[in-house]
Amino acid sequence: MDFNVKKLASGAGVFFTRAVQFTEEKLGQAEKTELDPHLENLISRADSTKNWTEKILRQTEVLLQPNPSARIEEFIYDKLDKKLPSRTTNPELLGQYMLEAANEFGPGTPYGSTLITVGEYQKRLGGAERELLQTSAATFLTPLRNFLEGDWRTISKERRLMENRRLDLDICKARLKKAKQAEAKAALLSEEVDKAEHDLRVAQTEFDRQAEVTRLLLEGISSTHLNHLRCLQDFAEAQATYYAQCHHYMQDLQRELHKCANAASVPQPPAAVCPDPISSAFLSGPSSPAATVSSSSSQRPSTLAMERTQLPVTGTRKAKVLYDYDAHDSSELSLLADELITVYTVPGMDPDWLIGERGNQKGKVPVTYLELLS
């Protein structure tokens, strides 16, 4: 019990002397040992990394999950180290409502059948969103959290120790200075000066050792940047895949609705079709100036009509496939990521599609899955 009291009293004394030294430094009444410029640079860089990582992490969480209540729930489950229950995405929920409404209105009615078609595609969009959330959490959010909750805490702890060692060093410097002044006035024995010099040497050694440990940890921030760079690339790739899937689903949905409208003989209002930038660049050719491509009618040639009529080809180009694509029917061509194919377009063709050839195989391919090569 006596030992604990003495240790507590000693710790309180050290804390008090450090607080006095820190206060006097702030007031300009005590000298402060300055860190070397390289170490100061590393500290500043580490602080910026921590601050911007926090901001990027928070805003990414808002982007992926706009609902604050859902974010709080995810945070609680993460802290409790429990698996978050699977949550239905908003598009999936909308699709489910549409399917239920179709059953009530009658799936055989025009409105009911259209609800079924749109509802199914909404559920596909929801599935793509779920995949984006899972991929982003694993490849981007988790590494950022690990840095803040792991590496940064270790760095902060060592920096606090270094600051304490610096305060102890400056306290010893002040004591030695006072001891020498008193010795000069013959008011203090030389033993006291020797003790103050010994304490200063010990404090200097401990400070130098702690400063080196802190420096090594801070230099590791460069590795953190490289790791975050890879995570950022993975996040961008996940977003690109998600938006390409969404675009593909919506193009399929438009074709389905167009077929339903023709089958039901419902007149469609004319609408301008915006040219796809990739198709426009393709039509303009690699050496000709860019031309504005627009559609004069919302009517698109059917697949059968295109197969029956041999329309003139505008010119062929090579294209690299960005993502795997499974053909939906015999008029389309399945694709494998990173393969090279020959593509071209024909007059009157949907600007979101091209004709692709691979050996003896030929079929329609979506332009969003391609990178046209010059």
PEBEL-V962190 format. One record per residue. N is the residue number from 0. RES is the residue in three letters. OMEGA is omega as a letter, one per 30 degrees, with the letter a starting at -180 (none if undefined). Layout:
N;RES;OMEGA + N;RES;OMEGA
//
This chain:
0;MET;l + 1;ASP;a + 2;PHE;l + 3;ASN;l + 4;VAL;l + 5;LYS;l + 6;LYS;l + 7;LEU;a + 8;ALA;l + 9;SER;l + 10;GLY;l + 11;ALA;l + 12;GLY;l + 13;VAL;l + 14;PHE;a + 15;PHE;a + 16;THR;l + 17;ARG;l + 18;ALA;l + 19;VAL;l + 20;GLN;a + 21;PHE;a + 22;THR;a + 23;GLU;l + 24;GLU;l + 25;LYS;l + 26;LEU;l + 27;GLY;a + 28;GLN;l + 29;ALA;l + 30;GLU;a + 31;LYS;l + 32;THR;a + 33;GLU;l + 34;LEU;l + 35;ASP;a + 36;PRO;a + 37;HIS;l + 38;LEU;l + 39;GLU;l + 40;ASN;l + 41;LEU;l + 42;ILE;l + 43;SER;l + 44;ARG;l + 45;ALA;l + 46;ASP;l + 47;SER;l + 48;THR;a + 49;LYS;a + 50;ASN;a + 51;TRP;l + 52;THR;l + 53;GLU;a + 54;LYS;a + 55;ILE;l + 56;LEU;a + 57;ARG;a + 58;GLN;l + 59;THR;l + 60;GLU;l + 61;VAL;a + 62;LEU;a + 63;LEU;l + 64;GLN;a + 65;PRO;a + 66;ASN;a + 67;PRO;a + 68;SER;l + 69;ALA;l + 70;ARG;l + 71;ILE;l + 72;GLU;l + 73;GLU;l + 74;PHE;a + 75;ILE;l + 76;TYR;l + 77;ASP;l + 78;LYS;l + 79;LEU;a + 80;ASP;l + 81;LYS;a + 82;LYS;a + 83;LEU;l + 84;PRO;a + 85;SER;a + 86;ARG;l + 87;THR;l + 88;THR;a + 89;ASN;l + 90;PRO;l + 91;GLU;l + 92;LEU;l + 93;LEU;l + 94;GLY;l + 95;GLN;l + 96;TYR;a + 97;MET;l + 98;LEU;l + 99;GLU;l + 100;ALA;l + 101;ALA;l + 102;ASN;a + 103;GLU;a + 104;PHE;a + 105;GLY;a + 106;PRO;l + 107;GLY;l + 108;THR;l + 109;PRO;a + 110;TYR;a + 111;GLY;a + 112;SER;l + 113;THR;l + 114;LEU;l + 115;ILE;a + 116;THR;a + 117;VAL;l + 118;GLY;l + 119;GLU;l + 120;TYR;l + 121;GLN;l + 122;LYS;l + 123;ARG;l + 124;LEU;l + 125;GLY;l + 126;GLY;l + 127;ALA;l + 128;GLU;l + 129;ARG;l + 130;GLU;l + 131;LEU;a + 132;LEU;a + 133;GLN;a + 134;THR;a + 135;SER;l + 136;ALA;a + 137;ALA;a + 138;THR;a + 139;PHE;a + 140;LEU;a + 141;THR;l + 142;PRO;l + 143;LEU;l + 144;ARG;a + 145;ASN;l + 146;PHE;a + 147;LEU;a + 148;GLU;a + 149;GLY;a + 150;ASP;a + 151;TRP;l + 152;ARG;l + 153;THR;l + 154;ILE;a + 155;SER;l + 156;LYS;a + 157;GLU;l + 158;ARG;l + 159;ARG;l + 160;LEU;l + 161;MET;l + 162;GLU;l + 163;ASN;l + 164;ARG;l + 165;ARG;l + 166;LEU;l + 167;ASP;l + 168;LEU;a + 169;ASP;l + 170;ILE;l + 171;CYS;l + 172;LYS;l + 173;ALA;l + 174;ARG;l + 175;LEU;l + 176;LYS;l + 177;LYS;l + 178;ALA;l + 179;LYS;l + 180;GLN;l + 181;ALA;l + 182;GLU;l + 183;ALA;l + 184;LYS;l + 185;ALA;l + 186;ALA;a + 187;LEU;l + 188;LEU;a + 189;SER;l + 190;GLU;l + 191;GLU;l + 192;VAL;l + 193;ASP;l + 194;LYS;l + 195;ALA;l + 196;GLU;l + 197;HIS;l + 198;ASP;l + 199;LEU;l + 200;ARG;l + 201;VAL;a + 202;ALA;l + 203;GLN;l + 204;THR;a + 205;GLU;l + 206;PHE;a + 207;ASP;l + 208;ARG;a + 209;GLN;l + 210;ALA;l + 211;GLU;l + 212;VAL;a + 213;THR;l + 214;ARG;a + 215;LEU;l + 216;LEU;a + 217;LEU;l + 218;GLU;l + 219;GLY;l + 220;ILE;l + 221;SER;l + 222;SER;l + 223;THR;l + 224;HIS;l + 225;LEU;l + 226;ASN;l + 227;HIS;l + 228;LEU;l + 229;ARG;l + 230;CYS;l + 231;LEU;l + 232;GLN;l + 233;ASP;l + 234;PHE;l + 235;ALA;l + 236;GLU;l + 237;ALA;l + 238;GLN;a + 239;ALA;l + 240;THR;a + 241;TYR;a + 242;TYR;l + 243;ALA;l + 244;GLN;l + 245;CYS;l + 246;HIS;a + 247;HIS;l + 248;TYR;a + 249;MET;l + 250;GLN;l + 251;ASP;l + 252;LEU;l + 253;GLN;l + 254;ARG;l + 255;GLU;l + 256;LEU;l + 257;HIS;l + 258;LYS;l + 259;CYS;a + 260;ALA;l + 261;ASN;l + 262;ALA;a + 263;ALA;a + 264;SER;l + 265;VAL;a + 266;PRO;a + 267;GLN;l + 268;PRO;l + 269;PRO;a + 270;ALA;l + 271;ALA;l + 272;VAL;a + 273;CYS;a + 274;PRO;l + 275;ASP;a + 276;PRO;a + 277;ILE;l + 278;SER;l + 279;SER;l + 280;ALA;l + 281;PHE;a + 282;LEU;a + 283;SER;l + 284;GLY;a + 285;PRO;a + 286;SER;a + 287;SER;l + 288;PRO;a + 289;ALA;l + 290;ALA;l + 291;THR;a + 292;VAL;l + 293;SER;l + 294;SER;a + 295;SER;a + 296;SER;l + 297;SER;l + 298;GLN;l + 299;ARG;a + 300;PRO;l + 301;SER;a + 302;THR;a + 303;LEU;l + 304;ALA;a + 305;MET;a + 306;GLU;a + 307;ARG;a + 308;THR;l + 309;GLN;a + 310;LEU;a + 311;PRO;a + 312;VAL;a + 313;THR;a + 314;GLY;a + 315;THR;l + 316;ARG;l + 317;LYS;l + 318;ALA;l + 319;LYS;a + 320;VAL;a + 321;LEU;a + 322;TYR;l + 323;ASP;l + 324;TYR;l + 325;ASP;l + 326;ALA;a + 327;HIS;l + 328;ASP;a + 329;SER;a + 330;SER;a + 331;GLU;a + 332;LEU;l + 333;SER;a + 334;LEU;l + 335;LEU;a + 336;ALA;l + 337;ASP;l + 338;GLU;l + 339;LEU;l + 340;ILE;l + 341;THR;a + 342;VAL;l + 343;TYR;l + 344;THR;l + 345;VAL;a + 346;PRO;l + 347;GLY;a + 348;MET;l + 349;ASP;a + 350;PRO;l + 351;ASP;a + 352;TRP;l + 353;LEU;l + 354;ILE;a + 355;GLY;l + 356;GLU;l + 357;ARG;a + 358;GLY;l + 359;ASN;a + 360;GLN;a + 361;LYS;l + 362;GLY;l + 363;LYS;l + 364;VAL;l + 365;PRO;a + 366;VAL;a + 367;THR;l + 368;TYR;a + 369;LEU;l + 370;GLU;a + 371;LEU;a + 372;LEU;a + 373;SER;none
//
